[in-house]
């Protein structure tokens, strides 16, 4: 497989923007949000014909939870307590 360097950089910039957008949205909504609310607010709801519902937002939330930036309580997602440090706002190099 040939993967042009610019494709990798573009994908990682896009991933960073999604991760930052979700953290900003959750920071602005300390009462927590459900996945469907996040996907709807950011305009990234899935096409249900593809068979998965809002898989992209679930993936983003999973990355943020693995970095201890976001936590899930019941069906709601929150910025992790205490306030998680993501000072440089860059998740991928």
C-alpha positions as a Markdown table, in Angstrom:
| # | Residue | x | y | z |
|---|---|---|---|---|
| 1 | Unk | 0.0 | 0.0 | 0.0 |
| 2 | Unk | 1.2 | 3.5 | -0.9 |
| 3 | Unk | 0.2 | 6.2 | 1.6 |
| 4 | Unk | 1.3 | 9.7 | 0.6 |
| 5 | Unk | 2.8 | 11.7 | 3.4 |
| 6 | Unk | 0.3 | 14.5 | 2.9 |
| 7 | Unk | -2.5 | 12.0 | 3.5 |
| 8 | Unk | -1.2 | 11.1 | 6.9 |
| 9 | Unk | -0.7 | 14.7 | 7.9 |
| 10 | Unk | -4.2 | 15.7 | 6.7 |
| 11 | Unk | -5.8 | 12.8 | 8.6 |
| 12 | Unk | -4.0 | 13.7 | 11.8 |
| 13 | Unk | -4.9 | 17.4 | 11.6 |
| 14 | Unk | -8.5 | 16.3 | 11.1 |
| 15 | Unk | -8.4 | 13.9 | 14.0 |
| 16 | Unk | -6.9 | 16.7 | 16.2 |
| 17 | Unk | -9.7 | 19.1 | 15.2 |
| 18 | Unk | -12.4 | 16.5 | 16.1 |
| 19 | Unk | -10.8 | 15.7 | 19.5 |
| 20 | Unk | -10.5 | 19.4 | 20.3 |
| 21 | Unk | -14.1 | 20.1 | 19.2 |
| 22 | Unk | -15.4 | 17.3 | 21.5 |
| 23 | Unk | -13.4 | 18.5 | 24.5 |
| 24 | Unk | -14.5 | 22.1 | 23.9 |
| 25 | Unk | -18.2 | 21.0 | 23.6 |
| 26 | Unk | -18.0 | 18.9 | 26.8 |
| 27 | Unk | -16.2 | 21.8 | 28.6 |
| 28 | Unk | -19.0 | 24.1 | 27.7 |
| 29 | Unk | -21.6 | 21.6 | 29.0 |
| 30 | Unk | -20.4 | 20.5 | 32.4 |
| 31 | Unk | -23.8 | 18.7 | 33.0 |
| 32 | Unk | -22.6 | 16.1 | 30.5 |
| 33 | Unk | -23.8 | 15.1 | 27.1 |
| 34 | Unk | -24.9 | 11.8 | 25.4 |
| 35 | Unk | -23.1 | 10.6 | 22.3 |
| 36 | Unk | -26.1 | 11.5 | 20.1 |
| 37 | Unk | -26.0 | 15.0 | 21.4 |
| 38 | Unk | -22.3 | 15.3 | 20.7 |
| 39 | Unk | -22.7 | 13.9 | 17.2 |
| 40 | Unk | -25.7 | 16.1 | 16.4 |
| 41 | Unk | -24.1 | 19.3 | 17.8 |
| 42 | Unk | -20.9 | 18.8 | 15.8 |
| 43 | Unk | -22.7 | 17.7 | 12.6 |
| 44 | Unk | -21.0 | 14.3 | 12.5 |
| 45 | Unk | -24.1 | 12.0 | 12.8 |
| 46 | Unk | -23.7 | 8.7 | 10.9 |
| 47 | Unk | -25.5 | 7.6 | 7.8 |
| 48 | Unk | -27.6 | 4.8 | 9.2 |
| 49 | Unk | -27.4 | 2.9 | 5.9 |
| 50 | Unk | -23.8 | 2.2 | 6.8 |
| 51 | Unk | -24.9 | 0.0 | 9.7 |
| 52 | Unk | -23.3 | 1.9 | 12.5 |
| 53 | Unk | -24.8 | 4.7 | 14.5 |
| 54 | Unk | -22.5 | 7.6 | 15.3 |
| 55 | Unk | -19.5 | 5.5 | 15.2 |
| 56 | Unk | -17.2 | 8.4 | 14.6 |
| 57 | Unk | -18.2 | 10.2 | 17.7 |
| 58 | Unk | -17.9 | 7.0 | 19.8 |
| 59 | Unk | -14.4 | 6.6 | 18.4 |
| 60 | Unk | -13.4 | 10.1 | 19.4 |
| 61 | Unk | -14.9 | 9.7 | 22.8 |
| 62 | Unk | -13.0 | 6.4 | 23.2 |
| 63 | Unk | -9.7 | 8.1 | 22.4 |
| 64 | Unk | -10.4 | 10.9 | 24.9 |
| 65 | Unk | -11.3 | 8.4 | 27.6 |
| 66 | Unk | -8.1 | 6.4 | 27.0 |
| 67 | Unk | -6.2 | 9.6 | 27.6 |
| 68 | Unk | -8.2 | 10.3 | 30.8 |
| 69 | Unk | -9.5 | 13.5 | 29.3 |
| 70 | Unk | -13.2 | 12.4 | 29.2 |
| 71 | Unk | -15.1 | 10.1 | 31.5 |
| 72 | Unk | -18.5 | 8.3 | 31.1 |
| 73 | Unk | -21.1 | 8.2 | 33.8 |
| 74 | Unk | -24.2 | 6.2 | 32.8 |
| 75 | Unk | -25.0 | 7.5 | 29.3 |
| 76 | Unk | -23.3 | 10.9 | 29.7 |
| 77 | Unk | -19.8 | 12.0 | 28.9 |
| 78 | Unk | -17.9 | 14.6 | 30.9 |
| 79 | Unk | -14.5 | 16.3 | 31.0 |
| 80 | Unk | -12.7 | 14.1 | 33.5 |
| 81 | Unk | -12.3 | 15.3 | 37.1 |
| 82 | Unk | -10.1 | 16.9 | 38.2 |
| 83 | Unk | -9.8 | 19.1 | 35.1 |
| 84 | Unk | -7.7 | 17.1 | 32.6 |
| 85 | Unk | -4.7 | 18.8 | 31.2 |
| 86 | Unk | -4.6 | 19.1 | 27.4 |
| 87 | Unk | -2.7 | 22.3 | 27.4 |
| 88 | Unk | -1.0 | 22.0 | 24.0 |
| 89 | Unk | -4.4 | 21.2 | 22.3 |
| 90 | Unk | -2.6 | 18.8 | 20.0 |
| 91 | Unk | -3.3 | 15.1 | 20.3 |
| 92 | Unk | -1.3 | 13.8 | 17.3 |
| 93 | Unk | 2.1 | 15.0 | 16.2 |
